[in-house]
């Protein structure tokens, strides 16, 4: 089943957002979390192109970026931008990032605003 949301974790003790989810809050070591959708816009911090991909990838390469989301977390995802620029404003959505063994794998996809 494909997921239509990617979630960060909000610590119930101190309110810090973490992505990906941790067993303990990095700020207060709390263990209670509530899910928060990773959504909206952010700023592209860095990016790279990966050419050495698993055999089941049909792409020649993929472009990945790390984005500082306005909501307060950093997230890695696939960039759908022809010429990425550090500092560019991007919008996150969840979509198919690859297919393996006949199943869609979903994740974050960033497009320029």
C-alpha positions as CSV (number, residue, x, y, z in Angstrom):
1,X,0.0,0.0,0.0
2,X,1.4,3.4,-1.0
3,X,1.8,6.0,1.7
4,X,0.5,9.5,0.8
5,X,2.2,11.3,3.7
6,X,5.7,11.4,5.2
7,X,5.8,12.1,8.9
8,X,8.1,13.8,11.3
9,X,7.8,13.3,15.0
10,X,6.9,16.0,17.5
11,X,8.2,15.4,21.0
12,X,5.3,15.5,23.5
13,X,7.6,16.7,26.2
14,X,9.5,19.6,24.6
15,X,7.8,20.0,21.2
16,X,11.0,19.5,19.1
17,X,10.4,18.1,15.6
18,X,12.6,15.3,14.4
19,X,12.9,13.7,10.9
20,X,13.4,10.9,10.5
21,X,11.7,9.7,13.7
22,X,14.1,8.8,16.6
23,X,13.6,6.5,19.6
24,X,14.5,9.4,21.9
25,X,14.1,13.1,21.4
26,X,17.5,14.7,20.5
27,X,16.7,17.7,22.8
28,X,15.2,16.2,26.0
29,X,15.5,12.4,25.6
30,X,11.7,12.1,25.8
31,X,10.1,9.0,24.3
32,X,6.6,10.2,23.5
33,X,5.9,11.5,20.0
34,X,3.0,12.6,17.9
35,X,3.2,12.4,14.1
36,X,3.3,15.6,12.1
37,X,3.2,15.5,8.2
38,X,6.3,16.8,6.4
39,X,4.7,19.3,4.1
40,X,4.9,22.7,2.6
41,X,7.9,24.7,1.4
42,X,11.5,25.1,2.3
43,X,15.0,26.1,1.1
44,X,17.3,23.7,-0.8
45,X,20.5,23.4,1.3
46,X,22.5,21.0,-0.9
47,X,22.0,18.5,-3.7
48,X,23.8,15.7,-5.6
49,X,23.2,13.4,-8.5
50,X,23.5,9.7,-7.9
51,X,24.7,7.6,-10.9
52,X,25.5,4.3,-9.2
53,X,21.9,3.1,-8.7
54,X,20.5,-0.4,-7.9
55,X,19.8,-2.5,-11.0
56,X,16.0,-2.2,-10.6
57,X,16.2,1.6,-11.3
58,X,15.2,2.6,-14.8
59,X,16.8,6.0,-14.5
60,X,20.3,6.8,-15.6
61,X,20.7,9.0,-12.4
62,X,18.6,10.6,-9.7
63,X,18.9,14.0,-8.2
64,X,18.6,14.2,-4.4
65,X,18.4,17.2,-2.2
66,X,18.4,18.2,1.5
67,X,15.8,20.8,2.3
68,X,15.3,23.0,5.4
69,X,11.6,22.9,5.6
70,X,9.8,26.0,6.9
71,X,8.1,23.7,9.5
72,X,11.5,23.2,11.1
73,X,12.9,19.9,9.9
74,X,15.5,19.0,7.4
75,X,14.4,16.3,4.9
76,X,16.0,14.4,2.1
77,X,14.1,13.7,-1.1
78,X,14.2,13.5,-4.8
79,X,14.5,16.7,-6.7
80,X,12.4,17.3,-9.9
81,X,14.4,20.4,-10.9
82,X,16.4,20.5,-14.1
83,X,19.1,22.8,-12.7
84,X,19.0,22.9,-8.9
85,X,20.3,26.0,-7.1
86,X,21.3,26.0,-3.5
87,X,19.0,28.4,-1.7
88,X,16.1,27.8,-4.2
89,X,12.6,27.7,-2.7
90,X,11.0,24.3,-3.1
91,X,7.7,22.6,-2.3
92,X,7.4,19.1,-0.9
93,X,4.9,16.4,-2.1
94,X,4.8,12.7,-1.6
95,X,5.0,10.6,-4.7
96,X,6.5,7.5,-6.3
97,X,10.3,7.7,-6.2
98,X,10.9,4.2,-7.6
99,X,9.4,0.8,-8.2
100,X,10.8,-2.4,-6.9
101,X,9.5,-6.0,-7.1
102,X,6.3,-4.6,-8.7
103,X,5.6,-2.3,-5.8
104,X,5.7,1.5,-5.8
105,X,8.0,3.1,-3.2
106,X,6.9,6.5,-2.1
107,X,8.9,9.4,-0.6
108,X,9.4,13.1,-0.7
109,X,9.7,14.8,-4.0
110,X,10.7,18.5,-4.2
111,X,9.8,20.9,-7.0
112,X,10.8,24.5,-7.4
113,X,8.2,27.1,-6.2
